[in-house]
Amino acid sequence: METPSDMLWLRGALDPAALNGLDQIADGASRPGGRVNWTEPEIAQALAPVTQIIAAQALPNARLVRVVWFNKDPTANWGVPWHQDRVIAVAERHDVLGFQNWSRKGEVWHCEPPVETFEHMRFVRVHLDDCDTNNGAMEIALGSEVEGVVPNASAAATAACYPASICTARRGDIQVLPMLVLHRSRPSQNSAPRRALRLDYAAVNLPPPLNWAAAH
């Protein structure tokens, strides 16, 4: 079922076997999170069930283009203010019109693409633990993606113009969101773990000579 924000919840989408494989990706004790090399065979195998679900139910021809894991626990507790994630990972840097704000993260080039690229992408959150307001569930500003690119300085004020939704979830739930939806995350208020994977999917090729990083 979709909300006004074009958000899609796939409740209980992952079975125990699939979740056990994904648990290994978000195993970073005392760390808040990190980028994932999804081309490693074991990781690719663990992520395959999610990609199949997204391609079938949310974004036909979905291609996995970025993976990040997050963890909140008593040793790694944090929060982030209202923001958009506007960075994509590419194979190599090339100066193509509309692609800007280049940076190098690890061995991978990242940049901000034209807003039209985001229309063919989805931001997917895979919940590996139950989460609610007590352990730092993500909050989104429903419908805020219609604003397009929102400068960081005005993100909070823009988010306040839209209804806020706390993304309460159970282990195995998958949440699909527009790439430019404004979202934030507050620190956890208890000791319960809150692990999640953020997966970015695209159903569009980048203009040559640009290519998605390690796309498959």
Helices and strands as residue ranges (DSSP letters): E 8-10, H 16-23, E 33-35, H 41-57, E 63-72, E 80-83, E 88-90, E 100-105, E 108-112, H 115-118, E 121-127, G 133-135, E 138-141, G 144-147, G 152-154, H 155-159, E 164-166, E 174-178, E 183-185, E 194-202
